[in-house]
Amino acid sequence: MGTDKLLLIEDVARRWQCSTDTVRRLLRTGKLLGVKVGALWRIPADAVQKYEAENTAEEYRRQTYGRRNVIYKIH
């Protein structure tokens, strides 16, 4: 992906095999950087690559399931 390329929400959703609503939610919450042009979002290719690098499936699993390694004290 080029550094100056702008993607549509649909492009990102297709790439990540998720819904367009998921991409919109990431944009609204600021987790994925994008530019709003009128009513339409444009997402820089660099922002997509950065999000992918910081949010790999392995990292997600570690954050989600890593909590199971906690030892609980039973009274």
Contacts in CASP RR format, 6 or more apart in sequence:
PFRMAT RR
TARGET T0000
AUTHOR 0000-0000-0000
METHOD contacts of the structure
MODEL  1
MGTDKLLLIEDVARRWQCSTDTVRRLLRTGKLLGVKVGALWRIPADAVQK
YEAENTAEEYRRQTYGRRNVIYKIH
1 45 0 8 1.000
1 46 0 8 1.000
1 48 0 8 1.000
1 49 0 8 1.000
2 45 0 8 1.000
2 46 0 8 1.000
3 44 0 8 1.000
3 45 0 8 1.000
3 46 0 8 1.000
4 44 0 8 1.000
4 45 0 8 1.000
5 44 0 8 1.000
5 45 0 8 1.000
6 35 0 8 1.000
6 42 0 8 1.000
6 43 0 8 1.000
6 44 0 8 1.000
6 45 0 8 1.000
7 42 0 8 1.000
7 43 0 8 1.000
7 44 0 8 1.000
7 45 0 8 1.000
7 48 0 8 1.000
8 40 0 8 1.000
8 41 0 8 1.000
8 42 0 8 1.000
8 43 0 8 1.000
9 20 0 8 1.000
9 23 0 8 1.000
9 24 0 8 1.000
9 27 0 8 1.000
9 41 0 8 1.000
9 43 0 8 1.000
10 20 0 8 1.000
11 43 0 8 1.000
12 23 0 8 1.000
12 32 0 8 1.000
12 43 0 8 1.000
12 48 0 8 1.000
13 19 0 8 1.000
13 20 0 8 1.000
13 22 0 8 1.000
13 23 0 8 1.000
15 48 0 8 1.000
16 22 0 8 1.000
16 23 0 8 1.000
23 32 0 8 1.000
23 43 0 8 1.000
24 41 0 8 1.000
26 32 0 8 1.000
26 51 0 8 1.000
27 34 0 8 1.000
27 41 0 8 1.000
27 43 0 8 1.000
31 51 0 8 1.000
32 43 0 8 1.000
32 47 0 8 1.000
32 48 0 8 1.000
32 51 0 8 1.000
33 43 0 8 1.000
33 44 0 8 1.000
33 47 0 8 1.000
33 50 0 8 1.000
33 51 0 8 1.000
34 41 0 8 1.000
34 42 0 8 1.000
34 43 0 8 1.000
34 44 0 8 1.000
34 47 0 8 1.000
35 41 0 8 1.000
35 42 0 8 1.000
35 43 0 8 1.000
35 44 0 8 1.000
36 42 0 8 1.000
END
